[in-house]
Amino acid sequence: MADTNVNGGTQQATGKLKSVESLDQTNEMERGLSNRHVQFIAIGGTIGTGLFLGSGKSISLTGPSIIFVYILVGVIMLFLMRAIGEMMYRDPSQHTFINFITRYLGNGWG
């Protein structure tokens, strides 16, 4: 088993310790997270946690029947995304969903 050192850096498989600075000099990876990246990670974590807790609460209130509702909505969303993909394939000049609505349903809808 390798020795551990309180003052050391990272531990190698041979039991020798190297400092983080010496590893960073030979490592070709770059620390490139900007403020925007960190914000999106935080927002994604918050939304994901909210969805997880919200679905847990709805399952506890309604019972296991809500799972069928989730499956039904998932199938509806699958067909909706496939339909949007088909519309995009047929007319790639439309770039947004609002453009599809305006083109196929009229100005009053989009």
N, C-alpha and C positions, 0 to 999 in steps of 0.2 A: 504494500500500500504506500502511496506517495505521502511525503511529509507536507504538512501545511505550515505556513508562516504568516504571522499576523501582519508583518510589514510588507509582505510580498505582493505580487500582482496576480497573474493568472497561473494556473497550475498545469503543467504538462504531464503527459502520460509517464515520462521517465522519472517524475518526482522533482524535477528542477523547476524553479520559478523564474518567470520573466516578467518584467514590468509591462504595463499596458503601452507605455510610450514606445518601447522597442518593438512591440508587435505592430503598432500603428505605422511605424516607418517602413516595414516590409509588406504590410497589407496594402493591396491596391483598391480596397473599397473606400468609398467616400461618404462622409456624413452630409447628406443633402436634403434633409427634411426642412421644408420652409414652414413659416407660421401657418400658411394656408393648409398644408398637409396635416399638421397637428390639429388644426381646427376641424377638418373633415373627419379625422379619426375620432375626435371627441364627439362630434355630432352623430356619427355612425354608431358609436357605442351607446349614446343616450337614446337614440331612436330604437336601436335593437333591444335595449333593456326595457324600454317602454312597451314595445310590442310583445315582448316575452311576458312581462307582468300583466299587461292587458289581456292577453289570451289566457293566461292562468286564471285571472279573475273571472273571465267569461266562462271558462270551463267549470270553475267551482260553483258558479251561480246556476248554470243551465244543465250541467251534467255532460255525459259523453255524447249527447246528440249534437253538440256544437262541432264535433269533429266532422260530421257529415256536411255541415254548413261550410266549414273550411274547405273540404274537398270539392263541394259544389262551386264555391267561389273560385277556387283554384282552376277548375276545369273551364269556367266561364272566362277567366283571365287568359288561359292558354289559347282558347279560340279567338279571343279579342286580339291578342298579340300576333297570332297567325294571320288574322284578317288584315291587321295593319301592315304586316310584312308583305302580304300579297299586294296590297295597295301600293306600297313603296316599290315593289318589283314592277308593277304595271306602269306606274308614273313616278319615276325617280326625280322629276323636277320639283315635286312638292317636298319641302324640307321639314315642315312642322305638322303636328297633328291638327292645329287650327287650319292650316291650308287644306288638309284633306276634308275637314268638316265644311269649309267654305265651298270647296269645289264640288263635293258630292251632295251636300244638303242645302246649300245656298247661303247667301250673305246673312240672312236672319238668324241662322244657327251658329255661324262662326264669325 
